[in-house]
Amino acid sequence: QVQLVESGGGLVQAGGSLRLSCAASGRTFSNYAMGWFRQAPGKEREFVAAISWTGGSTDYVDSVKGRFTISKDNAKNTVYLQMNSLKPEDTAVYYCAADSVSAQVMGALKPFLGSWGLGTQVTVSS
């Protein structure tokens, strides 16, 4: 079982930046992709970004391409989401997920992913 703990959320003005972190623990993570999802009030949880175990492969939802960057530090078992040029529509609870799947299919396999964090709130004011 993998435990995931998110941090780094907060309140920021439109155009600002935040960096989210997700620390993983509990088992070995070889071949585990890690990703970020978000859920706004009244909406379904949506895929944001994912990264492969090696870090060599990433995937993003179109709405964040060019603004968000996912990265990871395997020595720390931590994945990051650098969010720049934030918009009010980015406001949501951001969740970290992990599973032994490829980064390219994490979004499609959302209902089946095995490990989730509790989330961190990101609020972008206009």
MOTAZI-V861878 format. One line per field, one symbol per residue. ss: DSSP state (h for helix, s for strand, l for the rest). psi: psi as a letter, one per 30 degrees, with the letter a starting at -180 (. if undefined). burial: I if it has 24 or more other C-alpha atoms within 12 Angstrom, else O. Layout:
ss = ???
psi = ???
burial = ???
//
This chain:
ss = llsssssllssssllllsssssssslllllllsssssssllllllssssssllllllssslhhhlllsssssshhhlssssssllllhhhlsssssssslllhhhllllhhhllsslllssssssl
psi = kkkkjllflakllkfalljkkjkklfllgkgklklklljlkgllklkellklefffklkkkeffkfekkklljffghkkljkjlhkleffklkkkklklillefgeefgeffkfkklflkkkkjk.
burial = OIIIIIIIIIIIOOOIIIIIIIIIOOOOIOOIIIIIIIIIOOOOOIIIIIIIIOIOOIIIIOOIOOIIIIIIOIOOIIIIIIIIIIIOOIIIIIIIIIIIIIIIIIIOOIOOIOIIIOIIIIIIOO
//
